[in-house]
Amino acid sequence: MQLGINLGYWGAGMDADNLAVAKEADRLGYSVCWAAEAYGSDGPTVLAWVAAQTERIDIGSAIMQIPARQPTMTAMTAATLDSLSGGRFRLGLGVSGPQVSEGWYGVKFDKPLARTREYVEIVRKAMSRERVSFEGDHWTLPLPGGPGKPLKLTVHPERERIPLYIAAIGPKNLEQTGEIADGALLIFPAAEHLEETAVRHLRAGREKAGFTMEGFDVVPTVPIAVGDDVNGLADLFRPYTALYVGGMGSRKQNFYNQLAGRMGYEKEAAEIQDKYLAGDKDGAAAAVPHQLIDSTTLLGGVDRIADRMQAYAAAGVTTLTLSPAGFTLDERLAALRAGTEALERAGLA
């Protein structure tokens, strides 16, 4: 099992620290550095900045949002980043959510699976430098009856095939991801529930496409915090968990709330959402069960973290992405180093 890091969103006041974290992860031998985007910083600009100041670590978008870009623009960006980084780019895609898709991009959030499938097909065609001709329900290239003609990418990526990942939570999305992608980006992964909530659906998709799980990258993001007081460390993540389970999306369309329910926290997830949507964020955070936080993070000393890493590896994780927590840069760097030490103690390095 390899390790990655997730820098989250740029512009949150820790940008210089984030670059230091990326450089230290590069020095320690982490395999990939992911950056996110929502409706603030964009992912590709951050990744270009990180790639220019690192040497070995891959850079990955987690995620580039499908409603934000035409598929051929995404292929152009991917090819450019792969070329500039010397073949270190990984393309992570996702449909985002209805609030961002419709509220920020003005793109209707409908038929996300079909849109993703068409998008991926066009992106792959373009990145492989085929002449792009496509006729689907959501995209048609070139437009009929006009002056457009099939074009091919003029930039040469460093590699013939840039790894393509999809952020997936629901069973149908997970199955399709296994079928059409090279890896899956997961969030709130509990090792003991990973088979039923994610891996079995990914496996079904792989089998549908005639593949096994061999070579498919299962990539959950897990916050990590080091210390002796596990309960105190867990409390640090109460607002984070409450935001996703309670407030990320609408009452009817909150994929993270549904995931918590599939892990056995349906009643608690409903309470968290009720409080969060009523404006009681502190109450929502207090309602998050300790076990939900503990099972979806890496908390404690190095030995305890090593045990949890073994559980993730046994559940099928191939790249464990860490989000190092801390009030200072030194604390975040210490968490990063603890991740490397724990991987070695777990016998997974």
Contacts in CASP RR format, 6 or more apart in sequence:
PFRMAT RR
TARGET T0000
AUTHOR 0000-0000-0000
METHOD contacts of the structure
MODEL  1
MQLGINLGYWGAGMDADNLAVAKEADRLGYSVCWAAEAYGSDGPTVLAWV
AAQTERIDIGSAIMQIPARQPTMTAMTAATLDSLSGGRFRLGLGVSGPQV
SEGWYGVKFDKPLARTREYVEIVRKAMSRERVSFEGDHWTLPLPGGPGKP
LKLTVHPERERIPLYIAAIGPKNLEQTGEIADGALLIFPAAEHLEETAVR
HLRAGREKAGFTMEGFDVVPTVPIAVGDDVNGLADLFRPYTALYVGGMGS
RKQNFYNQLAGRMGYEKEAAEIQDKYLAGDKDGAAAAVPHQLIDSTTLLG
GVDRIADRMQAYAAAGVTTLTLSPAGFTLDERLAALRAGTEALERAGLA
1 309 0 8 1.000
1 312 0 8 1.000
1 313 0 8 1.000
1 317 0 8 1.000
1 318 0 8 1.000
1 319 0 8 1.000
1 320 0 8 1.000
1 343 0 8 1.000
1 348 0 8 1.000
2 30 0 8 1.000
2 31 0 8 1.000
2 32 0 8 1.000
2 318 0 8 1.000
2 319 0 8 1.000
2 320 0 8 1.000
3 29 0 8 1.000
3 30 0 8 1.000
3 31 0 8 1.000
3 319 0 8 1.000
3 320 0 8 1.000
3 321 0 8 1.000
3 322 0 8 1.000
3 339 0 8 1.000
3 340 0 8 1.000
3 343 0 8 1.000
4 25 0 8 1.000
4 30 0 8 1.000
4 31 0 8 1.000
4 32 0 8 1.000
4 33 0 8 1.000
4 34 0 8 1.000
4 319 0 8 1.000
4 320 0 8 1.000
4 321 0 8 1.000
4 322 0 8 1.000
5 21 0 8 1.000
5 22 0 8 1.000
5 25 0 8 1.000
5 30 0 8 1.000
5 32 0 8 1.000
5 33 0 8 1.000
5 34 0 8 1.000
5 321 0 8 1.000
5 322 0 8 1.000
5 323 0 8 1.000
5 324 0 8 1.000
5 336 0 8 1.000
6 33 0 8 1.000
6 34 0 8 1.000
6 35 0 8 1.000
6 36 0 8 1.000
6 62 0 8 1.000
6 221 0 8 1.000
6 321 0 8 1.000
6 322 0 8 1.000
6 323 0 8 1.000
7 18 0 8 1.000
7 21 0 8 1.000
7 22 0 8 1.000
7 33 0 8 1.000
7 34 0 8 1.000
7 35 0 8 1.000
7 36 0 8 1.000
7 46 0 8 1.000
7 50 0 8 1.000
8 18 0 8 1.000
8 34 0 8 1.000
8 35 0 8 1.000
8 36 0 8 1.000
8 62 0 8 1.000
8 323 0 8 1.000
9 35 0 8 1.000
9 36 0 8 1.000
9 37 0 8 1.000
9 38 0 8 1.000
9 40 0 8 1.000
9 41 0 8 1.000
10 18 0 8 1.000
10 35 0 8 1.000
10 41 0 8 1.000
10 43 0 8 1.000
10 45 0 8 1.000
10 46 0 8 1.000
11 40 0 8 1.000
11 41 0 8 1.000
17 329 0 8 1.000
17 332 0 8 1.000
19 49 0 8 1.000
19 50 0 8 1.000
19 53 0 8 1.000
20 329 0 8 1.000
20 333 0 8 1.000
21 324 0 8 1.000
21 329 0 8 1.000
21 332 0 8 1.000
21 333 0 8 1.000
21 336 0 8 1.000
22 33 0 8 1.000
22 50 0 8 1.000
22 53 0 8 1.000
22 54 0 8 1.000
22 57 0 8 1.000
23 53 0 8 1.000
23 54 0 8 1.000
24 333 0 8 1.000
24 336 0 8 1.000
24 337 0 8 1.000
25 33 0 8 1.000
25 57 0 8 1.000
25 336 0 8 1.000
26 33 0 8 1.000
26 54 0 8 1.000
26 55 0 8 1.000
26 56 0 8 1.000
26 57 0 8 1.000
28 336 0 8 1.000
28 337 0 8 1.000
28 340 0 8 1.000
29 56 0 8 1.000
29 57 0 8 1.000
29 340 0 8 1.000
30 57 0 8 1.000
30 336 0 8 1.000
30 340 0 8 1.000
31 57 0 8 1.000
31 58 0 8 1.000
31 319 0 8 1.000
32 57 0 8 1.000
32 58 0 8 1.000
32 59 0 8 1.000
32 60 0 8 1.000
32 90 0 8 1.000
32 319 0 8 1.000
32 321 0 8 1.000
33 47 0 8 1.000
33 50 0 8 1.000
33 54 0 8 1.000
33 57 0 8 1.000
33 58 0 8 1.000
33 59 0 8 1.000
33 60 0 8 1.000
34 59 0 8 1.000
34 60 0 8 1.000
34 61 0 8 1.000
34 62 0 8 1.000
34 185 0 8 1.000
34 221 0 8 1.000
34 321 0 8 1.000
35 41 0 8 1.000
35 43 0 8 1.000
35 46 0 8 1.000
35 47 0 8 1.000
35 50 0 8 1.000
35 59 0 8 1.000
35 60 0 8 1.000
35 61 0 8 1.000
35 62 0 8 1.000
36 43 0 8 1.000
36 62 0 8 1.000
36 63 0 8 1.000
37 43 0 8 1.000
37 61 0 8 1.000
37 63 0 8 1.000
37 64 0 8 1.000
37 65 0 8 1.000
37 68 0 8 1.000
38 65 0 8 1.000
38 96 0 8 1.000
38 100 0 8 1.000
39 100 0 8 1.000
39 104 0 8 1.000
43 61 0 8 1.000
43 64 0 8 1.000
44 61 0 8 1.000
44 64 0 8 1.000
44 77 0 8 1.000
44 81 0 8 1.000
47 59 0 8 1.000
47 60 0 8 1.000
47 61 0 8 1.000
47 81 0 8 1.000
47 85 0 8 1.000
47 89 0 8 1.000
48 81 0 8 1.000
48 84 0 8 1.000
50 59 0 8 1.000
51 59 0 8 1.000
51 81 0 8 1.000
51 84 0 8 1.000
51 85 0 8 1.000
51 88 0 8 1.000
51 89 0 8 1.000
52 84 0 8 1.000
56 88 0 8 1.000
57 88 0 8 1.000
58 85 0 8 1.000
58 88 0 8 1.000
58 89 0 8 1.000
58 90 0 8 1.000
59 81 0 8 1.000
59 85 0 8 1.000
59 88 0 8 1.000
59 89 0 8 1.000
59 90 0 8 1.000
60 89 0 8 1.000
60 90 0 8 1.000
60 91 0 8 1.000
60 92 0 8 1.000
61 90 0 8 1.000
61 91 0 8 1.000
61 92 0 8 1.000
61 93 0 8 1.000
62 92 0 8 1.000
62 165 0 8 1.000
62 167 0 8 1.000
62 185 0 8 1.000
62 221 0 8 1.000
62 321 0 8 1.000
63 92 0 8 1.000
63 93 0 8 1.000
63 94 0 8 1.000
63 96 0 8 1.000
63 165 0 8 1.000
63 167 0 8 1.000
63 185 0 8 1.000
64 74 0 8 1.000
64 77 0 8 1.000
64 91 0 8 1.000
64 92 0 8 1.000
64 93 0 8 1.000
64 94 0 8 1.000
65 93 0 8 1.000
65 94 0 8 1.000
65 95 0 8 1.000
65 96 0 8 1.000
65 100 0 8 1.000
65 101 0 8 1.000
65 105 0 8 1.000
66 93 0 8 1.000
66 94 0 8 1.000
66 95 0 8 1.000
66 96 0 8 1.000
66 115 0 8 1.000
66 116 0 8 1.000
66 119 0 8 1.000
67 95 0 8 1.000
67 96 0 8 1.000
67 100 0 8 1.000
67 101 0 8 1.000
67 105 0 8 1.000
67 106 0 8 1.000
67 107 0 8 1.000
67 109 0 8 1.000
68 96 0 8 1.000
68 105 0 8 1.000
69 77 0 8 1.000
70 139 0 8 1.000
71 118 0 8 1.000
71 119 0 8 1.000
71 122 0 8 1.000
71 123 0 8 1.000
71 126 0 8 1.000
71 139 0 8 1.000
72 122 0 8 1.000
72 123 0 8 1.000
72 126 0 8 1.000
72 132 0 8 1.000
72 141 0 8 1.000
74 91 0 8 1.000
74 93 0 8 1.000
74 119 0 8 1.000
74 123 0 8 1.000
75 122 0 8 1.000
75 123 0 8 1.000
75 126 0 8 1.000
75 127 0 8 1.000
75 153 0 8 1.000
76 126 0 8 1.000
76 153 0 8 1.000
76 155 0 8 1.000
78 89 0 8 1.000
78 91 0 8 1.000
78 123 0 8 1.000
78 127 0 8 1.000
78 157 0 8 1.000
78 162 0 8 1.000
79 127 0 8 1.000
79 153 0 8 1.000
79 155 0 8 1.000
79 156 0 8 1.000
79 157 0 8 1.000
79 162 0 8 1.000
80 155 0 8 1.000
81 89 0 8 1.000
82 88 0 8 1.000
82 89 0 8 1.000
82 157 0 8 1.000
82 158 0 8 1.000
82 159 0 8 1.000
82 162 0 8 1.000
83 155 0 8 1.000
83 156 0 8 1.000
83 157 0 8 1.000
83 158 0 8 1.000
85 158 0 8 1.000
86 158 0 8 1.000
87 157 0 8 1.000
87 158 0 8 1.000
87 159 0 8 1.000
89 162 0 8 1.000
90 162 0 8 1.000
90 163 0 8 1.000
90 164 0 8 1.000
90 165 0 8 1.000
91 123 0 8 1.000
91 162 0 8 1.000
91 163 0 8 1.000
91 164 0 8 1.000
91 165 0 8 1.000
92 164 0 8 1.000
92 165 0 8 1.000
92 166 0 8 1.000
92 167 0 8 1.000
92 185 0 8 1.000
93 116 0 8 1.000
93 119 0 8 1.000
93 120 0 8 1.000
93 123 0 8 1.000
93 164 0 8 1.000
93 165 0 8 1.000
93 166 0 8 1.000
93 167 0 8 1.000
94 116 0 8 1.000
94 166 0 8 1.000
94 167 0 8 1.000
95 101 0 8 1.000
95 109 0 8 1.000
95 112 0 8 1.000
95 115 0 8 1.000
95 116 0 8 1.000
96 105 0 8 1.000
96 109 0 8 1.000
97 109 0 8 1.000
97 249 0 8 1.000
97 253 0 8 1.000
97 255 0 8 1.000
98 109 0 8 1.000
98 249 0 8 1.000
98 250 0 8 1.000
98 253 0 8 1.000
99 249 0 8 1.000
99 250 0 8 1.000
101 107 0 8 1.000
101 108 0 8 1.000
101 109 0 8 1.000
102 108 0 8 1.000
102 109 0 8 1.000
111 137 0 8 1.000
111 138 0 8 1.000
112 173 0 8 1.000
113 172 0 8 1.000
113 173 0 8 1.000
113 176 0 8 1.000
114 137 0 8 1.000
114 138 0 8 1.000
115 138 0 8 1.000
116 166 0 8 1.000
116 173 0 8 1.000
116 176 0 8 1.000
116 180 0 8 1.000
117 176 0 8 1.000
117 180 0 8 1.000
118 134 0 8 1.000
118 136 0 8 1.000
118 137 0 8 1.000
118 138 0 8 1.000
118 139 0 8 1.000
119 138 0 8 1.000
119 139 0 8 1.000
120 164 0 8 1.000
120 166 0 8 1.000
120 180 0 8 1.000
120 181 0 8 1.000
121 134 0 8 1.000
121 180 0 8 1.000
122 132 0 8 1.000
122 134 0 8 1.000
122 139 0 8 1.000
122 141 0 8 1.000
123 164 0 8 1.000
124 164 0 8 1.000
125 132 0 8 1.000
125 134 0 8 1.000
126 132 0 8 1.000
126 152 0 8 1.000
126 153 0 8 1.000
127 153 0 8 1.000
127 157 0 8 1.000
127 161 0 8 1.000
127 162 0 8 1.000
128 160 0 8 1.000
128 161 0 8 1.000
129 152 0 8 1.000
129 153 0 8 1.000
129 156 0 8 1.000
130 152 0 8 1.000
131 150 0 8 1.000
131 151 0 8 1.000
131 152 0 8 1.000
132 141 0 8 1.000
132 150 0 8 1.000
132 151 0 8 1.000
132 152 0 8 1.000
133 141 0 8 1.000
133 142 0 8 1.000
133 150 0 8 1.000
134 140 0 8 1.000
134 141 0 8 1.000
135 141 0 8 1.000
141 150 0 8 1.000
142 148 0 8 1.000
142 149 0 8 1.000
142 150 0 8 1.000
163 182 0 8 1.000
163 183 0 8 1.000
163 217 0 8 1.000
164 181 0 8 1.000
164 182 0 8 1.000
164 183 0 8 1.000
165 181 0 8 1.000
165 182 0 8 1.000
165 183 0 8 1.000
165 184 0 8 1.000
165 185 0 8 1.000
165 217 0 8 1.000
165 219 0 8 1.000
166 173 0 8 1.000
166 176 0 8 1.000
166 177 0 8 1.000
166 180 0 8 1.000
166 181 0 8 1.000
166 183 0 8 1.000
166 184 0 8 1.000
166 185 0 8 1.000
167 184 0 8 1.000
167 185 0 8 1.000
167 186 0 8 1.000
167 187 0 8 1.000
168 174 0 8 1.000
168 176 0 8 1.000
168 177 0 8 1.000
168 184 0 8 1.000
168 185 0 8 1.000
168 186 0 8 1.000
168 198 0 8 1.000
169 186 0 8 1.000
169 187 0 8 1.000
169 255 0 8 1.000
169 256 0 8 1.000
169 258 0 8 1.000
169 259 0 8 1.000
170 201 0 8 1.000
170 255 0 8 1.000
170 258 0 8 1.000
170 259 0 8 1.000
171 201 0 8 1.000
172 201 0 8 1.000
174 184 0 8 1.000
174 198 0 8 1.000
174 201 0 8 1.000
174 202 0 8 1.000
175 201 0 8 1.000
175 202 0 8 1.000
175 204 0 8 1.000
175 205 0 8 1.000
175 208 0 8 1.000
176 205 0 8 1.000
177 183 0 8 1.000
177 184 0 8 1.000
177 202 0 8 1.000
177 205 0 8 1.000
178 184 0 8 1.000
178 201 0 8 1.000
178 202 0 8 1.000
178 203 0 8 1.000
178 204 0 8 1.000
178 205 0 8 1.000
178 206 0 8 1.000
178 209 0 8 1.000
178 216 0 8 1.000
179 205 0 8 1.000
179 206 0 8 1.000
179 208 0 8 1.000
179 209 0 8 1.000
180 209 0 8 1.000
182 215 0 8 1.000
182 216 0 8 1.000
182 217 0 8 1.000
183 216 0 8 1.000
183 217 0 8 1.000
183 218 0 8 1.000
183 219 0 8 1.000
184 198 0 8 1.000
184 202 0 8 1.000
184 216 0 8 1.000
184 217 0 8 1.000
184 218 0 8 1.000
184 219 0 8 1.000
185 219 0 8 1.000
185 220 0 8 1.000
185 221 0 8 1.000
186 198 0 8 1.000
186 218 0 8 1.000
186 219 0 8 1.000
186 220 0 8 1.000
186 221 0 8 1.000
187 220 0 8 1.000
187 221 0 8 1.000
187 244 0 8 1.000
187 256 0 8 1.000
188 241 0 8 1.000
188 244 0 8 1.000
188 256 0 8 1.000
188 259 0 8 1.000
188 260 0 8 1.000
188 296 0 8 1.000
189 197 0 8 1.000
189 198 0 8 1.000
189 220 0 8 1.000
189 221 0 8 1.000
189 222 0 8 1.000
189 296 0 8 1.000
189 312 0 8 1.000
189 317 0 8 1.000
190 197 0 8 1.000
190 263 0 8 1.000
190 292 0 8 1.000
190 295 0 8 1.000
190 296 0 8 1.000
191 295 0 8 1.000
191 308 0 8 1.000
191 311 0 8 1.000
191 312 0 8 1.000
191 314 0 8 1.000
191 315 0 8 1.000
191 317 0 8 1.000
192 295 0 8 1.000
192 311 0 8 1.000
192 315 0 8 1.000
193 262 0 8 1.000
193 263 0 8 1.000
193 295 0 8 1.000
194 220 0 8 1.000
194 312 0 8 1.000
194 315 0 8 1.000
194 316 0 8 1.000
194 317 0 8 1.000
195 315 0 8 1.000
196 262 0 8 1.000
197 259 0 8 1.000
197 262 0 8 1.000
197 263 0 8 1.000
198 218 0 8 1.000
199 213 0 8 1.000
199 218 0 8 1.000
199 315 0 8 1.000
199 316 0 8 1.000
202 213 0 8 1.000
202 216 0 8 1.000
202 218 0 8 1.000
203 213 0 8 1.000
206 212 0 8 1.000
206 213 0 8 1.000
206 216 0 8 1.000
213 316 0 8 1.000
215 318 0 8 1.000
216 318 0 8 1.000
217 318 0 8 1.000
217 319 0 8 1.000
218 316 0 8 1.000
218 317 0 8 1.000
218 318 0 8 1.000
218 319 0 8 1.000
219 317 0 8 1.000
219 318 0 8 1.000
219 319 0 8 1.000
219 320 0 8 1.000
219 321 0 8 1.000
220 312 0 8 1.000
220 317 0 8 1.000
220 320 0 8 1.000
220 321 0 8 1.000
221 321 0 8 1.000
221 322 0 8 1.000
221 323 0 8 1.000
222 296 0 8 1.000
222 297 0 8 1.000
222 298 0 8 1.000
222 312 0 8 1.000
222 320 0 8 1.000
222 321 0 8 1.000
222 322 0 8 1.000
222 323 0 8 1.000
223 237 0 8 1.000
223 240 0 8 1.000
223 297 0 8 1.000
223 298 0 8 1.000
223 322 0 8 1.000
223 323 0 8 1.000
223 324 0 8 1.000
223 325 0 8 1.000
224 297 0 8 1.000
224 298 0 8 1.000
224 299 0 8 1.000
224 305 0 8 1.000
224 322 0 8 1.000
224 323 0 8 1.000
224 324 0 8 1.000
224 325 0 8 1.000
224 335 0 8 1.000
224 338 0 8 1.000
224 339 0 8 1.000
225 233 0 8 1.000
225 236 0 8 1.000
225 237 0 8 1.000
225 297 0 8 1.000
225 298 0 8 1.000
225 299 0 8 1.000
225 300 0 8 1.000
225 324 0 8 1.000
225 325 0 8 1.000
225 326 0 8 1.000
225 335 0 8 1.000
226 300 0 8 1.000
226 301 0 8 1.000
226 302 0 8 1.000
226 305 0 8 1.000
226 334 0 8 1.000
226 335 0 8 1.000
226 338 0 8 1.000
227 233 0 8 1.000
227 299 0 8 1.000
227 300 0 8 1.000
227 301 0 8 1.000
228 300 0 8 1.000
228 301 0 8 1.000
230 294 0 8 1.000
230 299 0 8 1.000
230 300 0 8 1.000
230 304 0 8 1.000
231 290 0 8 1.000
233 297 0 8 1.000
233 299 0 8 1.000
233 300 0 8 1.000
234 290 0 8 1.000
234 293 0 8 1.000
234 294 0 8 1.000
234 297 0 8 1.000
234 299 0 8 1.000
236 325 0 8 1.000
236 326 0 8 1.000
237 293 0 8 1.000
237 297 0 8 1.000
237 325 0 8 1.000
238 285 0 8 1.000
238 286 0 8 1.000
238 288 0 8 1.000
238 293 0 8 1.000
239 281 0 8 1.000
239 285 0 8 1.000
241 285 0 8 1.000
241 288 0 8 1.000
241 292 0 8 1.000
241 293 0 8 1.000
241 296 0 8 1.000
242 272 0 8 1.000
242 276 0 8 1.000
242 281 0 8 1.000
242 283 0 8 1.000
242 284 0 8 1.000
242 285 0 8 1.000
242 287 0 8 1.000
242 288 0 8 1.000
243 276 0 8 1.000
244 256 0 8 1.000
245 254 0 8 1.000
245 256 0 8 1.000
245 257 0 8 1.000
245 260 0 8 1.000
245 269 0 8 1.000
245 272 0 8 1.000
245 273 0 8 1.000
245 276 0 8 1.000
245 288 0 8 1.000
246 254 0 8 1.000
246 256 0 8 1.000
246 257 0 8 1.000
246 269 0 8 1.000
246 272 0 8 1.000
246 273 0 8 1.000
246 275 0 8 1.000
246 276 0 8 1.000
246 277 0 8 1.000
246 284 0 8 1.000
247 254 0 8 1.000
247 273 0 8 1.000
247 276 0 8 1.000
247 277 0 8 1.000
248 254 0 8 1.000
248 255 0 8 1.000
248 256 0 8 1.000
248 257 0 8 1.000
251 273 0 8 1.000
251 277 0 8 1.000
254 273 0 8 1.000
257 269 0 8 1.000
257 270 0 8 1.000
257 272 0 8 1.000
257 273 0 8 1.000
258 269 0 8 1.000
260 266 0 8 1.000
260 268 0 8 1.000
260 269 0 8 1.000
260 272 0 8 1.000
260 292 0 8 1.000
261 269 0 8 1.000
263 292 0 8 1.000
263 295 0 8 1.000
265 289 0 8 1.000
265 292 0 8 1.000
268 287 0 8 1.000
268 288 0 8 1.000
268 289 0 8 1.000
268 292 0 8 1.000
271 287 0 8 1.000
272 284 0 8 1.000
272 287 0 8 1.000
272 288 0 8 1.000
273 284 0 8 1.000
275 281 0 8 1.000
275 283 0 8 1.000
275 284 0 8 1.000
275 287 0 8 1.000
276 284 0 8 1.000
293 299 0 8 1.000
298 305 0 8 1.000
298 308 0 8 1.000
298 309 0 8 1.000
298 322 0 8 1.000
298 339 0 8 1.000
298 342 0 8 1.000
299 305 0 8 1.000
301 338 0 8 1.000
302 338 0 8 1.000
302 339 0 8 1.000
302 341 0 8 1.000
302 342 0 8 1.000
302 345 0 8 1.000
303 342 0 8 1.000
303 345 0 8 1.000
305 338 0 8 1.000
305 339 0 8 1.000
305 342 0 8 1.000
306 342 0 8 1.000
306 343 0 8 1.000
306 345 0 8 1.000
306 346 0 8 1.000
307 346 0 8 1.000
309 320 0 8 1.000
309 339 0 8 1.000
309 342 0 8 1.000
309 343 0 8 1.000
309 346 0 8 1.000
309 348 0 8 1.000
310 346 0 8 1.000
310 347 0 8 1.000
310 348 0 8 1.000
312 320 0 8 1.000
313 320 0 8 1.000
313 346 0 8 1.000
313 348 0 8 1.000
322 335 0 8 1.000
322 336 0 8 1.000
322 339 0 8 1.000
324 332 0 8 1.000
324 333 0 8 1.000
324 335 0 8 1.000
324 336 0 8 1.000
325 331 0 8 1.000
325 332 0 8 1.000
325 335 0 8 1.000
326 332 0 8 1.000
326 335 0 8 1.000
340 349 0 8 1.000
343 349 0 8 1.000
END
